[in-house]
Amino acid sequence: MEKKEWAGIEAAIAEKEAQIATLNEELQETGADFTKAGDLSAQIETAEADLLHLYERYEYLSQFAN
């Protein structure tokens, strides 16, 4: 299972980083729509927590890659 997860972890990290970038761009374009800005900020916070978890998994799984 860990080998399968290792095979896809870099793609998952790249996907999450792209999602965060997109959300940040959307946040910059919200203007005075504070409701949307709050929603986007919450989504960014969740995505960043997910990304941190992926980085931690990458570090853990890298021990078994060799």
PyMOL Python script that loads the backbone (N, CA, C, O; Angstrom):
from pymol import cmd

cmd.read_pdbstr("""\
ATOM      1  N   MET A   1       0.826  -1.196   0.000  1.00  0.00           N
ATOM      2  CA  MET A   1       0.000   0.000   0.000  1.00  0.00           C
ATOM      3  C   MET A   1       0.871   1.261   0.000  1.00  0.00           C
ATOM      4  O   MET A   1       0.566   2.231  -0.694  1.00  0.00           O
ATOM      5  N   GLU A   2       1.947   1.242   0.776  1.00  0.00           N
ATOM      6  CA  GLU A   2       2.805   2.417   0.836  1.00  0.00           C
ATOM      7  C   GLU A   2       3.510   2.664  -0.492  1.00  0.00           C
ATOM      8  O   GLU A   2       3.753   3.813  -0.861  1.00  0.00           O
ATOM      9  N   LYS A   3       3.842   1.592  -1.214  1.00  0.00           N
ATOM     10  CA  LYS A   3       4.469   1.775  -2.532  1.00  0.00           C
ATOM     11  C   LYS A   3       3.500   2.447  -3.495  1.00  0.00           C
ATOM     12  O   LYS A   3       3.891   3.306  -4.287  1.00  0.00           O
ATOM     13  N   LYS A   4       2.240   2.052  -3.421  1.00  0.00           N
ATOM     14  CA  LYS A   4       1.229   2.657  -4.290  1.00  0.00           C
ATOM     15  C   LYS A   4       1.037   4.137  -3.927  1.00  0.00           C
ATOM     16  O   LYS A   4       0.925   4.996  -4.801  1.00  0.00           O
ATOM     17  N   GLU A   5       1.001   4.407  -2.633  1.00  0.00           N
ATOM     18  CA  GLU A   5       0.856   5.798  -2.193  1.00  0.00           C
ATOM     19  C   GLU A   5       2.070   6.622  -2.620  1.00  0.00           C
ATOM     20  O   GLU A   5       1.925   7.769  -3.043  1.00  0.00           O
ATOM     21  N   TRP A   6       3.264   6.042  -2.510  1.00  0.00           N
ATOM     22  CA  TRP A   6       4.495   6.729  -2.904  1.00  0.00           C
ATOM     23  C   TRP A   6       4.453   7.103  -4.381  1.00  0.00           C
ATOM     24  O   TRP A   6       4.889   8.185  -4.772  1.00  0.00           O
ATOM     25  N   ALA A   7       3.923   6.197  -5.192  1.00  0.00           N
ATOM     26  CA  ALA A   7       3.884   6.423  -6.638  1.00  0.00           C
ATOM     27  C   ALA A   7       3.041   7.647  -7.011  1.00  0.00           C
ATOM     28  O   ALA A   7       3.289   8.277  -8.039  1.00  0.00           O
ATOM     29  N   GLY A   8       2.056   7.983  -6.190  1.00  0.00           N
ATOM     30  CA  GLY A   8       1.176   9.090  -6.536  1.00  0.00           C
ATOM     31  C   GLY A   8       1.316  10.330  -5.675  1.00  0.00           C
ATOM     32  O   GLY A   8       0.617  11.320  -5.891  1.00  0.00           O
ATOM     33  N   ILE A   9       2.213  10.285  -4.701  1.00  0.00           N
ATOM     34  CA  ILE A   9       2.263  11.395  -3.743  1.00  0.00           C
ATOM     35  C   ILE A   9       2.753  12.703  -4.363  1.00  0.00           C
ATOM     36  O   ILE A   9       2.249  13.771  -4.015  1.00  0.00           O
ATOM     37  N   GLU A  10       3.720  12.641  -5.271  1.00  0.00           N
ATOM     38  CA  GLU A  10       4.214  13.881  -5.883  1.00  0.00           C
ATOM     39  C   GLU A  10       3.126  14.545  -6.722  1.00  0.00           C
ATOM     40  O   GLU A  10       3.003  15.770  -6.731  1.00  0.00           O
ATOM     41  N   ALA A  11       2.343  13.742  -7.421  1.00  0.00           N
ATOM     42  CA  ALA A  11       1.239  14.294  -8.209  1.00  0.00           C
ATOM     43  C   ALA A  11       0.181  14.902  -7.295  1.00  0.00           C
ATOM     44  O   ALA A  11      -0.388  15.949  -7.606  1.00  0.00           O
ATOM     45  N   ALA A  12      -0.080  14.250  -6.175  1.00  0.00           N
ATOM     46  CA  ALA A  12      -1.061  14.773  -5.223  1.00  0.00           C
ATOM     47  C   ALA A  12      -0.596  16.104  -4.639  1.00  0.00           C
ATOM     48  O   ALA A  12      -1.396  17.021  -4.455  1.00  0.00           O
ATOM     49  N   ILE A  13       0.698  16.204  -4.351  1.00  0.00           N
ATOM     50  CA  ILE A  13       1.258  17.457  -3.831  1.00  0.00           C
ATOM     51  C   ILE A  13       1.133  18.562  -4.876  1.00  0.00           C
ATOM     52  O   ILE A  13       0.709  19.673  -4.558  1.00  0.00           O
ATOM     53  N   ALA A  14       1.495  18.266  -6.109  1.00  0.00           N
ATOM     54  CA  ALA A  14       1.406  19.263  -7.185  1.00  0.00           C
ATOM     55  C   ALA A  14      -0.036  19.717  -7.388  1.00  0.00           C
ATOM     56  O   ALA A  14      -0.295  20.901  -7.601  1.00  0.00           O
ATOM     57  N   GLU A  15      -0.963  18.783  -7.323  1.00  0.00           N
ATOM     58  CA  GLU A  15      -2.379  19.106  -7.494  1.00  0.00           C
ATOM     59  C   GLU A  15      -2.864  20.018  -6.366  1.00  0.00           C
ATOM     60  O   GLU A  15      -3.587  20.984  -6.609  1.00  0.00           O
ATOM     61  N   LYS A  16      -2.465  19.709  -5.143  1.00  0.00           N
ATOM     62  CA  LYS A  16      -2.881  20.522  -3.996  1.00  0.00           C
ATOM     63  C   LYS A  16      -2.254  21.916  -4.066  1.00  0.00           C
ATOM     64  O   LYS A  16      -2.912  22.906  -3.745  1.00  0.00           O
ATOM     65  N   GLU A  17      -0.991  22.000  -4.482  1.00  0.00           N
ATOM     66  CA  GLU A  17      -0.343  23.303  -4.642  1.00  0.00           C
ATOM     67  C   GLU A  17      -1.055  24.135  -5.706  1.00  0.00           C
ATOM     68  O   GLU A  17      -1.226  25.342  -5.538  1.00  0.00           O
ATOM     69  N   ALA A  18      -1.467  23.501  -6.791  1.00  0.00           N
ATOM     70  CA  ALA A  18      -2.192  24.204  -7.855  1.00  0.00           C
ATOM     71  C   ALA A  18      -3.552  24.680  -7.352  1.00  0.00           C
ATOM     72  O   ALA A  18      -3.991  25.782  -7.681  1.00  0.00           O
ATOM     73  N   GLN A  19      -4.211  23.848  -6.555  1.00  0.00           N
ATOM     74  CA  GLN A  19      -5.502  24.230  -5.990  1.00  0.00           C
ATOM     75  C   GLN A  19      -5.354  25.467  -5.101  1.00  0.00           C
ATOM     76  O   GLN A  19      -6.165  26.390  -5.171  1.00  0.00           O
ATOM     77  N   ILE A  20      -4.325  25.476  -4.276  1.00  0.00           N
ATOM     78  CA  ILE A  20      -4.085  26.617  -3.391  1.00  0.00           C
ATOM     79  C   ILE A  20      -3.797  27.875  -4.208  1.00  0.00           C
ATOM     80  O   ILE A  20      -4.295  28.952  -3.880  1.00  0.00           O
ATOM     81  N   ALA A  21      -3.009  27.748  -5.255  1.00  0.00           N
ATOM     82  CA  ALA A  21      -2.703  28.895  -6.112  1.00  0.00           C
ATOM     83  C   ALA A  21      -3.975  29.451  -6.747  1.00  0.00           C
ATOM     84  O   ALA A  21      -4.168  30.666  -6.795  1.00  0.00           O
ATOM     85  N   THR A  22      -4.832  28.573  -7.227  1.00  0.00           N
ATOM     86  CA  THR A  22      -6.095  28.995  -7.835  1.00  0.00           C
ATOM     87  C   THR A  22      -6.981  29.698  -6.815  1.00  0.00           C
ATOM     88  O   THR A  22      -7.567  30.741  -7.107  1.00  0.00           O
ATOM     89  N   LEU A  23      -7.077  29.126  -5.623  1.00  0.00           N
ATOM     90  CA  LEU A  23      -7.891  29.746  -4.574  1.00  0.00           C
ATOM     91  C   LEU A  23      -7.344  31.120  -4.192  1.00  0.00           C
ATOM     92  O   LEU A  23      -8.113  32.054  -3.965  1.00  0.00           O
ATOM     93  N   ASN A  24      -6.030  31.242  -4.121  1.00  0.00           N
ATOM     94  CA  ASN A  24      -5.425  32.543  -3.808  1.00  0.00           C
ATOM     95  C   ASN A  24      -5.712  33.570  -4.893  1.00  0.00           C
ATOM     96  O   ASN A  24      -5.957  34.739  -4.595  1.00  0.00           O
ATOM     97  N   GLU A  25      -5.682  33.142  -6.149  1.00  0.00           N
ATOM     98  CA  GLU A  25      -6.020  34.049  -7.253  1.00  0.00           C
ATOM     99  C   GLU A  25      -7.470  34.504  -7.143  1.00  0.00           C
ATOM    100  O   GLU A  25      -7.776  35.683  -7.316  1.00  0.00           O
ATOM    101  N   GLU A  26      -8.357  33.560  -6.855  1.00  0.00           N
ATOM    102  CA  GLU A  26      -9.771  33.903  -6.691  1.00  0.00           C
ATOM    103  C   GLU A  26      -9.958  34.872  -5.532  1.00  0.00           C
ATOM    104  O   GLU A  26     -10.757  35.805  -5.616  1.00  0.00           O
ATOM    105  N   LEU A  27      -9.220  34.647  -4.454  1.00  0.00           N
ATOM    106  CA  LEU A  27      -9.319  35.524  -3.288  1.00  0.00           C
ATOM    107  C   LEU A  27      -8.902  36.948  -3.648  1.00  0.00           C
ATOM    108  O   LEU A  27      -9.519  37.910  -3.192  1.00  0.00           O
ATOM    109  N   GLN A  28      -7.869  37.083  -4.455  1.00  0.00           N
ATOM    110  CA  GLN A  28      -7.396  38.406  -4.866  1.00  0.00           C
ATOM    111  C   GLN A  28      -8.437  39.141  -5.712  1.00  0.00           C
ATOM    112  O   GLN A  28      -8.445  40.371  -5.768  1.00  0.00           O
ATOM    113  N   GLU A  29      -9.306  38.384  -6.364  1.00  0.00           N
ATOM    114  CA  GLU A  29     -10.300  38.972  -7.264  1.00  0.00           C
ATOM    115  C   GLU A  29     -11.659  39.203  -6.608  1.00  0.00           C
ATOM    116  O   GLU A  29     -12.594  39.635  -7.283  1.00  0.00           O
ATOM    117  N   THR A  30     -11.792  38.927  -5.316  1.00  0.00           N
ATOM    118  CA  THR A  30     -13.104  39.030  -4.675  1.00  0.00           C
ATOM    119  C   THR A  30     -13.558  40.458  -4.444  1.00  0.00           C
ATOM    120  O   THR A  30     -14.756  40.716  -4.330  1.00  0.00           O
ATOM    121  N   GLY A  31     -12.619  41.386  -4.372  1.00  0.00           N
ATOM    122  CA  GLY A  31     -13.006  42.776  -4.133  1.00  0.00           C
ATOM    123  C   GLY A  31     -13.662  42.931  -2.773  1.00  0.00           C
ATOM    124  O   GLY A  31     -13.102  42.511  -1.761  1.00  0.00           O
ATOM    125  N   ALA A  32     -14.840  43.530  -2.743  1.00  0.00           N
ATOM    126  CA  ALA A  32     -15.533  43.810  -1.488  1.00  0.00           C
ATOM    127  C   ALA A  32     -16.509  42.711  -1.088  1.00  0.00           C
ATOM    128  O   ALA A  32     -17.294  42.896  -0.158  1.00  0.00           O
ATOM    129  N   ASP A  33     -16.476  41.589  -1.761  1.00  0.00           N
ATOM    130  CA  ASP A  33     -17.370  40.477  -1.421  1.00  0.00           C
ATOM    131  C   ASP A  33     -16.763  39.705  -0.249  1.00  0.00           C
ATOM    132  O   ASP A  33     -16.062  38.710  -0.437  1.00  0.00           O
ATOM    133  N   PHE A  34     -17.049  40.185   0.959  1.00  0.00           N
ATOM    134  CA  PHE A  34     -16.421  39.630   2.152  1.00  0.00           C
ATOM    135  C   PHE A  34     -16.906  38.220   2.472  1.00  0.00           C
ATOM    136  O   PHE A  34     -16.173  37.433   3.072  1.00  0.00           O
ATOM    137  N   THR A  35     -18.124  37.899   2.079  1.00  0.00           N
ATOM    138  CA  THR A  35     -18.627  36.545   2.293  1.00  0.00           C
ATOM    139  C   THR A  35     -17.828  35.556   1.464  1.00  0.00           C
ATOM    140  O   THR A  35     -17.398  34.516   1.963  1.00  0.00           O
ATOM    141  N   LYS A  36     -17.633  35.884   0.200  1.00  0.00           N
ATOM    142  CA  LYS A  36     -16.846  35.016  -0.679  1.00  0.00           C
ATOM    143  C   LYS A  36     -15.397  34.944  -0.205  1.00  0.00           C
ATOM    144  O   LYS A  36     -14.784  33.877  -0.235  1.00  0.00           O
ATOM    145  N   ALA A  37     -14.852  36.074   0.230  1.00  0.00           N
ATOM    146  CA  ALA A  37     -13.473  36.103   0.718  1.00  0.00           C
ATOM    147  C   ALA A  37     -13.316  35.204   1.937  1.00  0.00           C
ATOM    148  O   ALA A  37     -12.317  34.497   2.065  1.00  0.00           O
ATOM    149  N   GLY A  38     -14.288  35.229   2.821  1.00  0.00           N
ATOM    150  CA  GLY A  38     -14.241  34.370   4.004  1.00  0.00           C
ATOM    151  C   GLY A  38     -14.305  32.904   3.637  1.00  0.00           C
ATOM    152  O   GLY A  38     -13.590  32.078   4.205  1.00  0.00           O
ATOM    153  N   ASP A  39     -15.167  32.585   2.683  1.00  0.00           N
ATOM    154  CA  ASP A  39     -15.292  31.202   2.216  1.00  0.00           C
ATOM    155  C   ASP A  39     -13.993  30.731   1.565  1.00  0.00           C
ATOM    156  O   ASP A  39     -13.518  29.629   1.836  1.00  0.00           O
ATOM    157  N   LEU A  40     -13.431  31.564   0.716  1.00  0.00           N
ATOM    158  CA  LEU A  40     -12.176  31.205   0.050  1.00  0.00           C
ATOM    159  C   LEU A  40     -11.035  31.064   1.055  1.00  0.00           C
ATOM    160  O   LEU A  40     -10.198  30.171   0.931  1.00  0.00           O
ATOM    161  N   SER A  41     -11.007  31.940   2.040  1.00  0.00           N
ATOM    162  CA  SER A  41      -9.965  31.852   3.069  1.00  0.00           C
ATOM    163  C   SER A  41     -10.060  30.535   3.827  1.00  0.00           C
ATOM    164  O   SER A  41      -9.042  29.914   4.130  1.00  0.00           O
ATOM    165  N   ALA A  42     -11.275  30.112   4.131  1.00  0.00           N
ATOM    166  CA  ALA A  42     -11.467  28.832   4.817  1.00  0.00           C
ATOM    167  C   ALA A  42     -11.014  27.672   3.930  1.00  0.00           C
ATOM    168  O   ALA A  42     -10.392  26.723   4.407  1.00  0.00           O
ATOM    169  N   GLN A  43     -11.329  27.756   2.642  1.00  0.00           N
ATOM    170  CA  GLN A  43     -10.898  26.709   1.710  1.00  0.00           C
ATOM    171  C   GLN A  43      -9.374  26.662   1.607  1.00  0.00           C
ATOM    172  O   GLN A  43      -8.786  25.582   1.543  1.00  0.00           O
ATOM    173  N   ILE A  44      -8.744  27.821   1.591  1.00  0.00           N
ATOM    174  CA  ILE A  44      -7.280  27.888   1.523  1.00  0.00           C
ATOM    175  C   ILE A  44      -6.674  27.274   2.779  1.00  0.00           C
ATOM    176  O   ILE A  44      -5.711  26.511   2.703  1.00  0.00           O
ATOM    177  N   GLU A  45      -7.238  27.608   3.921  1.00  0.00           N
ATOM    178  CA  GLU A  45      -6.729  27.069   5.187  1.00  0.00           C
ATOM    179  C   GLU A  45      -6.816  25.543   5.198  1.00  0.00           C
ATOM    180  O   GLU A  45      -5.873  24.868   5.613  1.00  0.00           O
ATOM    181  N   THR A  46      -7.933  25.007   4.749  1.00  0.00           N
ATOM    182  CA  THR A  46      -8.103  23.555   4.689  1.00  0.00           C
ATOM    183  C   THR A  46      -7.124  22.933   3.704  1.00  0.00           C
ATOM    184  O   THR A  46      -6.504  21.911   3.999  1.00  0.00           O
ATOM    185  N   ALA A  47      -6.988  23.543   2.541  1.00  0.00           N
ATOM    186  CA  ALA A  47      -6.075  23.018   1.519  1.00  0.00           C
ATOM    187  C   ALA A  47      -4.627  23.061   1.999  1.00  0.00           C
ATOM    188  O   ALA A  47      -3.853  22.146   1.716  1.00  0.00           O
ATOM    189  N   GLU A  48      -4.257  24.111   2.719  1.00  0.00           N
ATOM    190  CA  GLU A  48      -2.892  24.203   3.244  1.00  0.00           C
ATOM    191  C   GLU A  48      -2.637  23.136   4.302  1.00  0.00           C
ATOM    192  O   GLU A  48      -1.536  22.590   4.377  1.00  0.00           O
ATOM    193  N   ALA A  49      -3.643  22.835   5.119  1.00  0.00           N
ATOM    194  CA  ALA A  49      -3.508  21.757   6.104  1.00  0.00           C
ATOM    195  C   ALA A  49      -3.357  20.415   5.394  1.00  0.00           C
ATOM    196  O   ALA A  49      -2.555  19.574   5.799  1.00  0.00           O
ATOM    197  N   ASP A  50      -4.137  20.225   4.331  1.00  0.00           N
ATOM    198  CA  ASP A  50      -4.018  18.998   3.534  1.00  0.00           C
ATOM    199  C   ASP A  50      -2.628  18.885   2.921  1.00  0.00           C
ATOM    200  O   ASP A  50      -2.037  17.805   2.901  1.00  0.00           O
ATOM    201  N   LEU A  51      -2.111  20.004   2.422  1.00  0.00           N
ATOM    202  CA  LEU A  51      -0.785  20.015   1.810  1.00  0.00           C
ATOM    203  C   LEU A  51       0.290  19.684   2.841  1.00  0.00           C
ATOM    204  O   LEU A  51       1.221  18.934   2.549  1.00  0.00           O
ATOM    205  N   LEU A  52       0.167  20.229   4.020  1.00  0.00           N
ATOM    206  CA  LEU A  52       1.120  19.918   5.087  1.00  0.00           C
ATOM    207  C   LEU A  52       1.111  18.423   5.380  1.00  0.00           C
ATOM    208  O   LEU A  52       2.164  17.811   5.556  1.00  0.00           O
ATOM    209  N   HIS A  53      -0.078  17.841   5.432  1.00  0.00           N
ATOM    210  CA  HIS A  53      -0.186  16.397   5.648  1.00  0.00           C
ATOM    211  C   HIS A  53       0.501  15.627   4.514  1.00  0.00           C
ATOM    212  O   HIS A  53       1.202  14.646   4.763  1.00  0.00           O
ATOM    213  N   LEU A  54       0.300  16.066   3.287  1.00  0.00           N
ATOM    214  CA  LEU A  54       0.949  15.408   2.149  1.00  0.00           C
ATOM    215  C   LEU A  54       2.469  15.503   2.246  1.00  0.00           C
ATOM    216  O   LEU A  54       3.172  14.535   1.956  1.00  0.00           O
ATOM    217  N   TYR A  55       2.975  16.661   2.650  1.00  0.00           N
ATOM    218  CA  TYR A  55       4.425  16.810   2.827  1.00  0.00           C
ATOM    219  C   TYR A  55       4.941  15.848   3.899  1.00  0.00           C
ATOM    220  O   TYR A  55       6.002  15.243   3.744  1.00  0.00           O
ATOM    221  N   GLU A  56       4.185  15.716   4.978  1.00  0.00           N
ATOM    222  CA  GLU A  56       4.582  14.802   6.050  1.00  0.00           C
ATOM    223  C   GLU A  56       4.575  13.355   5.561  1.00  0.00           C
ATOM    224  O   GLU A  56       5.477  12.581   5.880  1.00  0.00           O
ATOM    225  N   ARG A  57       3.556  12.998   4.789  1.00  0.00           N
ATOM    226  CA  ARG A  57       3.484  11.638   4.233  1.00  0.00           C
ATOM    227  C   ARG A  57       4.632  11.400   3.264  1.00  0.00           C
ATOM    228  O   ARG A  57       5.223  10.320   3.245  1.00  0.00           O
ATOM    229  N   TYR A  58       4.947  12.410   2.459  1.00  0.00           N
ATOM    230  CA  TYR A  58       6.062  12.297   1.519  1.00  0.00           C
ATOM    231  C   TYR A  58       7.353  11.997   2.275  1.00  0.00           C
ATOM    232  O   TYR A  58       8.118  11.107   1.904  1.00  0.00           O
ATOM    233  N   GLU A  59       7.571  12.751   3.329  1.00  0.00           N
ATOM    234  CA  GLU A  59       8.787  12.549   4.123  1.00  0.00           C
ATOM    235  C   GLU A  59       8.813  11.142   4.713  1.00  0.00           C
ATOM    236  O   GLU A  59       9.844  10.470   4.683  1.00  0.00           O
ATOM    237  N   TYR A  60       7.686  10.702   5.244  1.00  0.00           N
ATOM    238  CA  TYR A  60       7.603   9.362   5.822  1.00  0.00           C
ATOM    239  C   TYR A  60       7.826   8.287   4.758  1.00  0.00           C
ATOM    240  O   TYR A  60       8.625   7.371   4.951  1.00  0.00           O
ATOM    241  N   LEU A  61       7.123   8.404   3.647  1.00  0.00           N
ATOM    242  CA  LEU A  61       7.200   7.388   2.598  1.00  0.00           C
ATOM    243  C   LEU A  61       8.561   7.355   1.921  1.00  0.00           C
ATOM    244  O   LEU A  61       8.980   6.312   1.418  1.00  0.00           O
ATOM    245  N   SER A  62       9.251   8.483   1.905  1.00  0.00           N
ATOM    246  CA  SER A  62      10.560   8.520   1.254  1.00  0.00           C
ATOM    247  C   SER A  62      11.558   7.588   1.938  1.00  0.00           C
ATOM    248  O   SER A  62      12.544   7.182   1.324  1.00  0.00           O
ATOM    249  N   GLN A  63      11.316   7.253   3.179  1.00  0.00           N
ATOM    250  CA  GLN A  63      12.181   6.318   3.898  1.00  0.00           C
ATOM    251  C   GLN A  63      12.156   4.928   3.267  1.00  0.00           C
ATOM    252  O   GLN A  63      13.134   4.184   3.348  1.00  0.00           O
ATOM    253  N   PHE A  64      11.036   4.586   2.642  1.00  0.00           N
ATOM    254  CA  PHE A  64      10.847   3.252   2.083  1.00  0.00           C
ATOM    255  C   PHE A  64      11.061   3.197   0.574  1.00  0.00           C
ATOM    256  O   PHE A  64      10.981   2.127  -0.030  1.00  0.00           O
ATOM    257  N   ALA A  65      11.330   4.341  -0.027  1.00  0.00           N
ATOM    258  CA  ALA A  65      11.429   4.406  -1.487  1.00  0.00           C
ATOM    259  C   ALA A  65      12.672   3.717  -2.023  1.00  0.00           C
ATOM    260  O   ALA A  65      12.663   3.239  -3.157  1.00  0.00           O
ATOM    261  N   ASN A  66      13.707   3.653  -1.263  1.00  0.00           N
ATOM    262  CA  ASN A  66      14.966   3.080  -1.755  1.00  0.00           C
ATOM    263  C   ASN A  66      15.095   1.642  -1.424  1.00  0.00           C
ATOM    264  O   ASN A  66      16.097   1.017  -1.769  1.00  0.00           O
TER     265      ASN A  66
END
""", "prot")
cmd.dss("prot")
cmd.show_as("cartoon", "prot")
cmd.util.cbc("prot")
cmd.orient("prot")
